[in-house]
């Protein structure tokens, strides 16, 4: 009986420990760096351990972008992604970026969520959906820094 009462008391107090008073100021607020970008797949290299996808397109503030994504497998439908990209802004300006993240596949759609470090010092959270049937990427870039 003592153990039952002790368990009930512990349960009652543990719920208040998880119910912290969070201010809205503490919430992560993401703003879009630019309009959504659509890129076209230019190459796919399939492998047992890594699949490589290259794409190009116009990407707002980064100009004409070329990127390569290396998708390594944890399961047949998910894993990690690494890669690099270059954006030609104008005749004199090119920025580079490196990224790391995770990917999942749902049917014929590959979803990538990655952090991008750009050579100008900025950072993005990219939310990418790849439509394998249309050979296109839709990239939503959110400002981290």
C-alpha positions as CSV (number, residue, x, y, z in Angstrom):
1,X,0.0,0.0,0.0
2,X,2.9,2.4,0.8
3,X,4.4,1.8,-2.6
4,X,1.0,2.5,-4.3
5,X,0.7,5.8,-2.4
6,X,4.3,6.7,-3.2
7,X,3.8,6.0,-6.9
8,X,0.7,8.2,-7.0
9,X,2.4,11.1,-5.3
10,X,5.5,10.7,-7.6
11,X,3.2,10.7,-10.7
12,X,1.4,13.8,-9.5
13,X,4.6,15.8,-9.0
14,X,6.3,14.5,-12.2
15,X,3.6,16.0,-14.4
16,X,4.3,19.5,-13.1
17,X,8.0,19.1,-13.8
18,X,7.3,18.6,-17.5
19,X,4.7,21.4,-17.7
20,X,7.2,24.3,-17.8
21,X,6.0,27.8,-18.3
22,X,7.5,28.7,-21.7
23,X,7.2,32.2,-23.1
24,X,6.5,32.7,-26.7
25,X,9.8,34.5,-26.9
26,X,11.5,31.2,-26.4
27,X,10.0,29.6,-29.5
28,X,12.1,29.1,-32.6
29,X,10.9,31.6,-35.2
30,X,11.9,30.9,-38.8
31,X,11.6,33.4,-41.6
32,X,12.0,32.6,-45.2
33,X,15.2,33.8,-46.8
34,X,13.6,33.9,-50.2
35,X,10.7,32.5,-52.3
36,X,10.6,28.8,-52.7
37,X,13.0,27.6,-55.4
38,X,12.4,24.9,-58.0
39,X,15.5,23.0,-59.2
40,X,15.8,20.4,-61.9
41,X,17.6,17.1,-61.3
42,X,20.5,16.8,-63.7
43,X,22.1,13.5,-62.6
44,X,21.4,10.6,-60.3
45,X,24.0,8.0,-59.3
46,X,22.5,5.0,-57.6
47,X,24.4,3.0,-55.1
48,X,24.0,0.3,-52.5
49,X,25.3,2.6,-49.7
50,X,25.0,6.1,-51.2
51,X,22.9,7.7,-53.9
52,X,24.1,11.0,-55.4
53,X,21.7,13.5,-56.9
54,X,22.8,16.7,-58.7
55,X,20.4,19.6,-59.5
56,X,20.4,23.1,-60.9
57,X,18.1,26.0,-60.9
58,X,17.5,29.7,-60.0
59,X,17.5,30.2,-56.3
60,X,16.6,33.8,-55.3
61,X,19.5,35.6,-53.6
62,X,22.0,32.8,-54.6
63,X,21.4,33.2,-58.4
64,X,22.0,30.2,-60.6
65,X,22.7,27.3,-58.2
66,X,24.4,23.9,-58.8
67,X,24.2,21.4,-56.0
68,X,25.1,17.8,-55.3
69,X,23.4,15.7,-52.5
70,X,24.9,12.5,-51.2
71,X,22.2,10.4,-49.6
72,X,23.6,7.6,-47.4
73,X,21.2,4.8,-46.2
74,X,20.3,3.9,-42.6
75,X,17.2,2.0,-43.9
76,X,15.9,1.6,-47.4
77,X,13.7,4.7,-46.9
78,X,15.8,7.0,-44.8
79,X,19.3,8.2,-43.8
80,X,21.7,11.1,-43.8
81,X,22.5,13.7,-46.5
82,X,25.7,15.7,-47.1
83,X,26.6,17.9,-50.0
84,X,27.8,21.1,-51.5
85,X,26.4,23.8,-53.7
86,X,27.6,26.9,-55.6
87,X,25.5,29.9,-56.6
88,X,26.5,32.4,-59.3
89,X,25.0,35.6,-58.3
90,X,26.5,37.8,-61.0
91,X,29.6,37.9,-63.2
92,X,31.8,38.7,-60.1
93,X,30.1,37.0,-57.2
94,X,29.9,33.3,-56.4
95,X,28.9,31.8,-53.0
96,X,29.5,28.3,-51.9
97,X,27.7,26.2,-49.3
98,X,28.0,22.9,-47.5
99,X,25.1,21.1,-45.9
100,X,24.3,18.2,-43.6
101,X,20.9,16.7,-42.6
102,X,18.5,13.8,-42.8
103,X,16.3,12.4,-45.5
104,X,13.3,10.1,-45.8
105,X,11.3,8.7,-48.7
106,X,7.6,8.5,-48.8
107,X,6.5,6.8,-52.0
108,X,8.1,8.7,-54.9
109,X,8.9,11.8,-52.8
110,X,12.2,12.2,-51.0
111,X,12.1,14.7,-48.1
112,X,15.4,16.4,-47.0
113,X,15.8,18.5,-43.9
114,X,19.3,20.1,-43.7
115,X,21.4,22.8,-42.2
116,X,23.4,24.9,-44.7
117,X,26.6,26.8,-43.9
118,X,27.2,29.4,-46.7
119,X,30.5,31.1,-47.5
120,X,29.1,34.6,-46.8
121,X,28.6,33.5,-43.1
122,X,24.9,33.0,-43.3
123,X,23.1,29.7,-42.4
124,X,19.9,28.2,-43.6
125,X,17.5,25.5,-42.6
126,X,16.4,24.0,-45.9
127,X,13.2,22.0,-46.3
128,X,13.4,20.1,-49.6
129,X,10.9,17.9,-51.3
130,X,12.1,15.9,-54.3
131,X,9.5,14.7,-56.8
132,X,11.1,11.7,-58.4
133,X,8.4,11.5,-61.0
134,X,8.9,15.1,-62.2
135,X,12.7,15.3,-61.6
136,X,12.2,18.4,-59.6
137,X,13.2,19.8,-56.1
138,X,11.2,22.4,-54.2
139,X,13.5,24.1,-51.7
140,X,12.2,26.2,-48.9
141,X,15.1,28.1,-47.3
142,X,14.7,29.5,-43.8
143,X,17.1,32.0,-42.2
144,X,19.1,30.6,-39.2
145,X,21.8,33.3,-39.2
